Amino acid sequence: MDCIFCMIRDGKIPSSKVFENDKVLAFKDLHPQAKVHVLVIPKTHIASCDEISPLNSDCVKAVFEAIPEVAAGLGLDKGYRVVTNCGEHGCQSVKHLHFHILGGEQLADKMS
């Protein structure tokens, strides 16, 4: 598989890891869009939101259970934004489900 996030998960590509457990990995985004910009991925490969099903939704549950812990570890006590992109029109650039945690500063009220 040539999924860059799977290669990061497997240690084949280095990353700036900020959190890891048996189901979830979080690492700094290479092209940050905010003062703090971290990607949170399930370790199980799921291409996008369109592939979430009852068979793999426990992976997504694990991601959302980890997000508050990741945010607290990053000092985001004043709040943060969680975003995911799905498909071409949603500007999904890596075909591995991932969630962006953005914060560390006052974010714009519009997401466009």
N, C-alpha and C positions, 0 to 999 in steps of 0.2 A: 504494500500500500504506500502511496506517495503523499499521504496526508501530513502536512508540516506539523500540525498539533499532535498527531500520534508520534511523530519522530521526537518532538519535544518531550512528550510523556515518557517515551522510552529512553531518554537521555542521549539520543543520537544527535540532537541539536541543542546547544546550550541555551539556557534561559535564566532570567532573573526571577527565580521562584520566591513567592511570598507565602505560600500555603500549600500543604499537601496532606491528604489522607488516603485511605484505600480506594476511594471512589472519585476524588476531585483533585484537580491541580489548578493553582492560580499563579500567574506570573505577569510581570510588567509588560505592557504593550511596547513594541519597538518604535511606534509612531504615536506618542501620547497626544490625546486631544484635550487633556485637562492636566492640572498640576499632578494629580494622581490618576493613573489609567492602568487598570489591571484587567487581565482576561481570566475568566474562570471557566474551566472546561470539565465535562465529565470524562473520566478516563476511558470509558467505553465509547467507541466511535459511533456517533449518531450524526448524520450529515447536516441536518437542520431541524427546525421546529416541525417541519412537515413529516419527519420520520419518527416523532415521538408517538409511542403507542403504549398500551397496557403492559407490553412485554419489556419495555425499557424505561418506563416513566420513573422507576425508582432512582435512576441515575440523575434525572432532572430534580427530583426531590432532594437528593444529596447535595446538588449544587446550591439549591436555594436554602438548605439548612447551613451550608458553609458560608454563604455570602455575608451574613452578619458578623461572623467570626473573622473573616478576611477584612471586612471594613473596620472593625474594632482594632485589629492588628495594624491597620494602616493609619489609625488616628482619625478616622472620618466621623468624629462625634457630632459634627454639625449637619450631617446628612451627606447623601450621595445619590447618584443615578445609576440604575441598572438597565442596560439596553442589549437587545440581541437583534441581529439582522437575519432575514430569511429570503433566500433566493436572489435572483438577478436584480429585480426592481427594488428589493430591500437592501441592495449593496452588500450582500454577503460575499466576502472576499476569500474566506477559507471555509471549505465544505466540511466543517466539524463544528457541531453545535458549541457555541461559546457565548458568554455573557460578559459585557463590558461593565466594570465598576468605574465610574467617573466621579471625581470629587477633589477635595483639598482646596477648594476655592468656590466662590459663588458662581454657579453655572447659569447660563442664559435660560430665561424662562421658555424660550422657543427652542424646539429641537431641529429646526430646519436651517 
